[in-house]
Every structure is written in C-alpha cells, then in structure tokens.
Amino acid sequence: MNKLVTGFAVASLLLITSISNASTAIVYFFTGGPIEGPRGPAMTTIAEFMSNRYSTVKFTIVHNSASGHVCNQIKKEMRIFPNDKIILAGHSYGGNATVSISECLQKAKINVNMIIPLDPVQRPFTAPADVVPENVAVVRSFYQEQDGLVRGNKHLHRADGSDRGITNTLITVPPNTLSPHHTMVDVLMEAGVIQGLIDEELRGLPPRIFLASQ
C-alpha cells in the first residue's frame, strides 16, 4: 500500500512539473483611446480565433491604461510558468503600451517574444516609447502617414539606434481606395495580418482538436 501511495505521489509530482514546464503563451491585446470604450470587432475576432486555435494560450483584451496592472500580472504568471511565451499587441496608445510594458518586464528580467504595435502613439504625460528594450526579441510595427491629425511612431528602434529584430512597416492601400488613417489600422487585423504573425510565433504549441466558439 505504501509503495502504491508513494508511486502515486511521484506520478502526481511529475505531472505537475510537466504541466508547469509546458510550452504555453500569454497574449495581450491593448485597445487605444484615452478612456476604455467598446472593443473593436476585429480585436475581439482575433482573440476568439486564437483562443479557439490553441489549447494552452491565455488571450486577454485590456485597455492601455491598465499597463501597470498587466505588467504585475505577467510577473506573477511567469513565476508559475517561467517558460511561457509572451506576445503583446495593441493599437494607438495600446501600441505604445506594448513597449512600456516590455520595459517594465525587463526590470524583472523577463523576456518578451514579440510585440506588435499598430500605429503606436504616445499617451499624454508619459515617456515616449520609441526605444525598444533588449528583452524584446521581435518587433512587428505598423504605421501610417496619411492621417492629418494622428500619426503613429514610424521608427521604433533599439537604444543604440539600430533596428535589430525590428520591422517598421508603412501601411499602404491600392490606388483609388480610401486612404489609410489612424483608426483604419484595424484593417490589418480584419485582413488576418496580426493573426498570421501571432500564429507563426505560437507554432508548435498544442492546438485545439475541436474548434468551438468560447
């Protein structure tokens, strides 16, 4: 009996250890705007699509003003699941938040796999977030130059001025169509560009067998 109990305890410990070390991911989408408002349909669609696609990924949509809370939350989760991948995406102020949160995580020596800023704009009374910290491996930033009022940062870079691991992409549209502007960056999400980037980064994680709306 004692051997049976001992064997069960060891097996349980091995199972807990394997779960704790499983390859999982944390993905945050940060909405823009000075105050929290209705979520854009494109962002909600992405979260649902990716949640349905992977079994071990936590997807959260949050307003950019909650960046401090998100940083602390990721720190807590990484203490439990230190091998998690971290992906941060956001639009406007939310794009800026992907960089500032990465800076916060760097102080805790936590690496970020990818950030996806969409026309990132500096939030009032905050420091500019155009310098990407070294704990971020990959940056896929998108910007536009045709909005007369709001234009995102078009040159995210490293502290040494280089663009190591960083791609800044100008959003363009075919001739004779509506010109891109700050709020139309959602088109990238609707077109599946953001889903594709995240999907590529998460490749190899356990997929869901049954796809069902959650």
C-alpha positions in Angstrom: 0.0 0.0 0.0 2.8 2.4 0.9 4.5 1.7 -2.4 1.3 2.4 -4.2 0.8 5.7 -2.4 4.4 6.7 -3.0 4.2 5.8 -6.6 1.0 7.9 -7.0 2.7 10.8 -5.3 5.7 10.7 -7.6 3.5 10.4 -10.6 1.5 13.4 -9.5 4.6 15.4 -8.9 5.9 14.5 -12.3 2.6 15.5 -13.9 2.5 18.9 -12.1 6.1 19.5 -13.1 5.4 18.7 -16.7 2.3 21.0 -16.7 4.3 23.8 -15.1 7.0 23.4 -17.8 4.6 23.0 -20.7 5.1 25.3 -23.6 2.3 27.8 -23.2 1.8 31.5 -24.1 0.4 34.7 -22.7 -1.1 37.1 -25.3 -2.4 40.6 -24.5 -4.2 43.0 -26.9 -4.3 46.6 -25.8 -7.0 48.9 -27.0 -6.4 52.5 -27.8 -8.1 55.7 -26.9 -7.9 57.9 -23.7 -10.6 56.0 -22.0 -11.9 52.5 -22.2 -14.6 52.1 -24.8 -16.3 49.4 -26.8 -13.9 46.8 -28.2 -13.3 46.9 -31.9 -14.8 43.9 -33.7 -11.5 43.0 -35.3 -9.7 42.7 -32.0 -12.4 40.6 -30.5 -12.4 38.3 -33.6 -8.6 37.8 -33.2 -8.9 36.8 -29.5 -11.7 34.3 -30.3 -9.9 32.9 -33.3 -6.6 32.4 -31.5 -8.3 31.1 -28.3 -10.1 28.5 -30.4 -7.0 27.5 -32.2 -4.6 26.8 -29.3 -5.3 24.9 -26.1 -2.5 26.4 -23.9 -2.7 30.1 -24.7 -4.2 32.8 -22.5 -5.7 35.7 -24.5 -6.7 38.9 -22.8 -8.1 42.2 -24.2 -7.4 45.2 -22.0 -7.4 49.0 -22.2 -3.9 50.6 -22.5 -4.4 52.5 -19.2 -4.1 49.2 -17.3 -0.5 48.6 -18.4 0.9 48.7 -14.8 -1.6 46.1 -13.7 -0.7 43.9 -16.8 3.0 44.1 -16.0 2.4 42.9 -12.5 0.0 40.2 -13.7 2.6 38.8 -16.1 5.3 38.8 -13.4 3.0 36.6 -11.3 2.2 34.2 -14.1 5.8 33.9 -15.1 6.7 32.8 -11.6 4.4 29.9 -12.1 5.0 29.2 -15.8 8.5 30.5 -16.5 8.7 29.1 -20.0 5.6 30.9 -21.3 5.9 32.9 -24.5 4.8 36.5 -24.2 3.2 38.4 -27.1 1.9 42.0 -26.7 -0.1 43.7 -29.4 -2.0 47.0 -29.4 -3.3 50.0 -31.3 -2.6 53.7 -30.8 -2.0 54.2 -27.1 -2.2 50.4 -26.9 0.7 50.1 -29.3 2.7 52.4 -27.1 1.8 50.3 -24.1 3.5 47.2 -25.7 6.8 49.0 -25.4 6.3 50.5 -21.9 5.2 47.1 -20.5 8.2 45.4 -22.1 10.4 48.0 -20.3 8.7 47.1 -17.0 9.3 43.4 -17.6 12.9 44.0 -18.5 13.5 45.3 -15.0 12.2 41.9 -13.7 14.5 40.1 -16.2 11.5 38.7 -18.2 11.8 38.3 -21.9 9.1 39.2 -24.4 8.9 37.1 -27.6 7.1 39.6 -29.8 5.4 43.0 -29.7 3.0 44.2 -32.4 2.4 48.0 -32.2 -0.3 49.3 -34.6 0.3 53.0 -35.3 1.7 53.5 -31.8 1.0 56.9 -30.2 2.5 58.3 -27.0 -0.1 58.6 -24.2 -0.2 62.2 -22.7 2.0 62.7 -19.7 4.0 59.5 -20.3 7.5 59.0 -21.6 7.9 58.3 -25.3 8.1 54.6 -26.1 10.1 54.6 -29.3 13.1 52.8 -27.9 12.5 49.0 -27.7 14.3 47.3 -24.7 16.7 44.4 -25.3 14.4 41.9 -23.7 12.1 42.0 -26.7 13.1 39.5 -29.4 10.9 40.6 -32.3 9.0 43.8 -33.2 6.5 44.0 -36.0 5.3 47.6 -36.0 2.9 49.1 -38.5 2.3 52.8 -39.1 0.5 55.3 -41.5 1.4 58.8 -42.6 -1.8 60.0 -44.2 -3.9 60.9 -41.2 -3.8 64.7 -40.8 -4.4 64.6 -37.1 -2.9 61.4 -35.6 0.2 59.6 -36.9 1.8 56.8 -35.1 5.5 56.4 -34.4 7.2 55.2 -37.6 10.6 54.5 -36.2 10.8 52.1 -33.3 14.5 51.3 -32.7 17.0 50.0 -30.1 18.9 52.1 -27.7 21.9 52.1 -30.0 19.8 53.4 -32.9 19.7 50.1 -34.7 16.6 48.2 -35.9 17.9 44.8 -34.7 14.9 42.5 -34.7 12.5 45.4 -35.6 10.4 45.8 -38.7 8.6 49.1 -39.2 6.0 48.7 -42.0 4.2 51.6 -43.7 0.6 50.8 -44.3 -0.4 51.3 -47.9 -3.6 50.7 -49.9 -4.3 50.1 -53.6 -4.9 53.2 -55.7 -8.4 54.7 -55.9 -9.4 53.3 -52.5 -9.9 55.1 -49.2 -6.5 56.2 -47.8 -5.4 54.6 -44.6 -5.7 56.7 -41.4 -5.2 56.1 -37.7 -8.4 54.2 -37.0 -8.2 52.1 -40.1 -5.2 50.2 -38.8 -8.0 47.7 -37.7 -8.0 46.7 -41.4 -4.7 44.8 -40.7 -6.4 42.7 -38.1 -9.5 42.2 -40.2 -7.2 41.0 -43.1 -5.6 38.5 -40.9 -2.1 40.1 -40.8 -2.0 40.1 -37.0 -3.4 36.6 -36.6 -0.7 35.4 -39.0 2.1 37.0 -37.1 0.9 35.6 -33.8 0.1 32.2 -35.3 3.7 32.0 -36.6 5.2 32.8 -33.2 3.0 30.2 -31.5 3.7 27.5 -34.0 4.5 24.2 -32.1 2.1 24.9 -29.2 -0.7 22.3 -28.6 -3.6 23.0 -31.0 -7.2 22.6 -30.1 -8.7 19.5 -31.6 -12.3 20.8 -31.6 -12.8 24.4 -32.7 -15.8 25.9 -30.9 -16.7 29.4 -30.1 -16.0 30.3 -26.5 
